[in-house]
Amino acid sequence: MGFPKYKAALIFSPLILLILYLSVGKYDLSFDSLEQLLFSDSIDRTIFLNVRLPRAVEAMIFGASMGISGASLQTTLRNPLVSPYFLGISSGAAFGAALSMAIFGYKNFFLIQPSAILFALVAVSLTLGLSKFRGQFSPVSLVLSGMIISALFAGFLSLIQILVEPEKTQAIVAWMIGRLYTITWTDVKVSAPLAILGIIGLLYFRWRIFVLSMGDEEARSLGINVERERLMIILLASIATASVVSVTGIIGWVCLIAPHITRFLVGSDPKILLPASISVGASFMLLADMISRTIWSFEIPVGVITTIIGAPLFLYLMRRAQNEWR
């Protein structure tokens, strides 16, 4: 399956889903009159500009960040099970954000994000340090180390919930399950700059990721500083992940399933895989969040939907591509 055949679909799928996302819901919107949606004082304009549009933008930023971060880490570390979640990045970011909420309150957005990024970097550093064996990263030890560090920070997160005041605990718990229903333009402004920086950085490094995917010895023979380039890629993925997790909470499976869907469609060449994973990740999040707010009479947290969709789909894709990573 070549990329040219799917190029148009990958480019336009987020746009098509965005239009559908903005139209449907408990209150259906019509795009027959854009002037009314953009310039009138109607309830349609309020729902469109202040409720659905910022939520849709954040969903796309989250999906794009997780898609390209997961694809970059899986390719760089040559492990199909690697993702920001399994490396401890998401758990570290969640702990950092919760710690900031506990100390400074959940309304101090510009303190939550630096704390999330800091502890995301701490978590992934611990994971990489634990997994190194004789100077090399073992795929099995990398996943096991990530699980250990994720569990460690999950324990710290639970401890925070026990120690803080009840109202802060409620805010942290509501944030932990992964939500987009409270997203405002302020959240978008907080998360977007660093997320976009991480995405652009990973796209810039995609040729290095391509070389690293061939193995350390081959990369060194081509003059690549393997350790430095790998750490730079992990840093960019951590920044992109932590910046969105700091406002959305933990929404699982996106960083794992989006790269596998993309790889199934376009192949494993990082020069194509990385930009395509942005589109697939954004589309996946728009679809999941649209389901979360329309499938039932009340809204289901989008993290629940991504898990229900992602787990069986991941198993299916892994069976289809079981020989690819051998």
N, C-alpha and C positions, 0 to 999 in steps of 0.2 A: 504494500500500500504506500504509494509515494505521496510526498507532501503536496505537489501541484494539484492533485485530484481533490485534496481537502482544504486547500489554501483559502478559497472563498468562504467555505463553511466555517473555518476556524476564525477568520477575520470578522465575519458578520454575526456569528452566533451570540456574542455578548450583546451586540446592539439589538438584535431581534428579541432576546430574552429581556433586555432592559425595558423595551417598549411594552412587552407583555407584563412584566413585573410592575411597572408604573400604572398599568391600566386596571389590573384585577385586584380584588380584595373585598373586604366586607362592604366597602363603599367603592363601587365601580366608577372609574373616571373615563371620560371620552376625550379623545384628541381631535375631535372635529373642529374645535375652535381653540387654537393655541393662544389666541389673544386673551380669551377668558381665563385660561389656566395661568397665564403669565402676568397679566396686568389688572385683572379685576379684583374686587374685594370679596369674592365668593368663597364658600367653604371648599370648593374644588381646588382653588389656588392654594389655600392653606395646606390641604392634604398633600397636594402635589409637591410644593416647594419646601415645606417645613417638616413633612413626615416621611413620605415615600422616597423622594429624591436623595436626601442625605443618607438614608438607610441603604438605598440601592448603590450609591457611590461607595459607601464603606464596605458593602458586601463585595463589590468588584475589586476594591483595593485589597481586601483581606484575601480573596480567592487568588488574585494575581500574585500577591506576595508569597502565599503558601505554595502555589503551583511552581513558581520558578525556584523558590528556596528548596523545596523537596527535590525537584529535578536536579538542581546543582549539586546538592549534597549526595544524592544517590549516585550520580555520575562521577563526582570527584573521589568519593570514598569507595566506589565500585561495589556498592551494597544495595540491593533493591529494597531492603527493609529500613534503610536510614531515612529519617525525616527530622524536622525540628522537634517533633514530639518525642521520638525515640532517643534523640541525643540529649534530652533534658532541657533543650532551649525553651520550649513552651512552659514546662513546669517551673524553670528558673524565672522566666518572665512573669509568670503568674504569682510566684512568691514575692518577687520584687514589687509588683503592683499592689498586692495585698498588704505588704509591709508598709508601703507608703500610705495606703488608705488607713491603716490602723494608727499610724503616727500623725499624719497630717489631715486625714479626712478624705472622703472620696470625691470631693469637688475640686481638689487641687490637681487638675489634669497635668500641669507642666512639671509636677513633682513625681507623678506616677510613672510617666514614660521613662525618664532617666533611670529610675530605680529598676524598672522592668528590664531595660537594656543591660544595665550593670549585672544583674543577677542571671540574666540569660547567658552572658559571656562567662560568668563564674561557673555556671552549670556545664556549659559545653567544654570549658577548659578542664574541669574535673573529669568529664566523660572521656575526653581524648587522652588525658594523663593516665587514667586507669586502664584504658584499652590498649595502650602501647605495649607491645611485647617484642623485645629485642630490636627496638627501633622501628617496628612495623605495626600497622594497624591490622589486627585480625578481624575479619567480618563478624565472627561470632562474639569475640570479646567486646567489640564496639557496641553491638546491640545489648549485650548483657550489662555492660558498664552504663549505657544510657538508661536502661531500666532501673538500675540501682540508684543512679543520681536522680532520676525522675521520682522514684519512690521516696528518696530522702527529702526532696523539696516539697513533695506532697505532704509528708509528715510535718514539715515546718509550717506549711500552709494550714494544716489542721490545728496546729498549736496556736497559731495566730487567732484563729476563730474562737478558740477556747478562752484566750486571755483578754480579748478586747471586749468593749461594751456591746450589748445586744444589738443596738441599731447599726453599729459598724459590722457586726457579724452578718446581719441580714443583707447588707450591701455587698459584702464580700461573697457570700453564698450565691446571691443573685447574679453576680458578675462571673463567678466560677463556672456556671453551667453553660456559658456561652450564649450571648444574647445580642440581638441587633435592634430590638424594639425600643430601646431608649436612646438610640443614636441620634445625635443632632449635628448641625454644621460645626459646632465647636469640636466635637469628637473627630470629625473628618479633618479639620484644620490641624489638630494635634497629631494624628496618625499619618496623614498623607505625606508630608515632606520627607521624613526618614524612610518610610516605606518605598516611596518612589526613588529615593537615593539608592536604597539597597537593590531595587529592581534594575535600575540603570547600570549600577556597578556590576551586577551579575551578568547582564547582557554584554557589557564591555569585556568581561573576563571569559566570555564563552569559548574563545579559541584556546585559552589556557585550560579550561575545563575539558575541552576536546583532547588536548595533549595528555592531561592527567588521567583521562579515562583509559588510555592505552597502557598504563602501568608506570610505576615510579622509575624503573630503569630506562624505559624508552623516553620518558619525559626528561630525565637527566641527560641522556645522550643528545637531546635537542637543545640543551642549554637552559632548561627550566629549573629554577630553584623550587623544588617540590614542596618543601616545608613552608616556605614563605607564601607561595601562591595558594597552597591549601588553606593556610590560616587566614589569608585575605578573603577567600571565598566563604569560609565558615563565618568570618566576622560580618561580611555583607549579608549573608543569610540570617544571621542572628539579629542584626539591626532591623531588617525588614520584618522578621517574625515578631520581635518584641514590640515594635512600634504599633502593630495592629492588635496584638494580644492585650496590650495595655488599655485599650478602650473596648474591645469586644469580649474579653475573657477567653477561656479555652474552648475552641470549637474544633473538635477532633476529626481526624481522618482526611481532611482536605489536602494537607501537605503530603499525604501518602498516596491517596487515590488519584488525584489530578495528574501527577507525573506518569502514573501507570496507564491511565486513559490516553494521555498524549503519546506515550511511547507506543502504545498499541496502534494509534492512528498514523503516526509520522515516522516511527523508527527511533533509533537511539542516538543519532548524530546530534551532539549538543548544540551545534550551530543552528539547527532547526528545532530541536526539542525545547530549548529554553524559551524562545519567543512564543512558540505554540502553547507551552504550558501556562503562560500568562493568560491566554484566551480561554483555555479549558478550565483553569482554576476560577476565573471570574464567572464563567458561564455556570459552572457547578454550584458556586455559592449563590448566585441569583436564583437558580432553580430550587435549591434546597430551602432558601429563605422564603421563596414564594409559596412552596408547599407548607412550610411551617406556619404561615399566617392565613392560609386559605383552606386547608384540608379539614379543619375542625371548627366547632363553634367558638372555641377559645384558642389563643395562640400557643403553639408548642415551641419550646426553645429550639433554635436552629441547630444547636449541638446534638440534640437528640435525633434530628432528621439526618444530619450528615453521618452519624454513626449507623443508623438503620440502613441507609443507602450504601455507605462506604464499605462496611464490613463484608457483606456477601459479594459486592461488586469487585472488591479487591481479591477475594478468594478466586473468583472466576477469571480475572485477568492474570493472576499468578499462575493458574493452571494452564492458561493459553500460552504464557511466555516462560514456562518452567525451564526451558533449555537455553534461554537467552543469556542468563547470568552465570552459567556454568564455566 
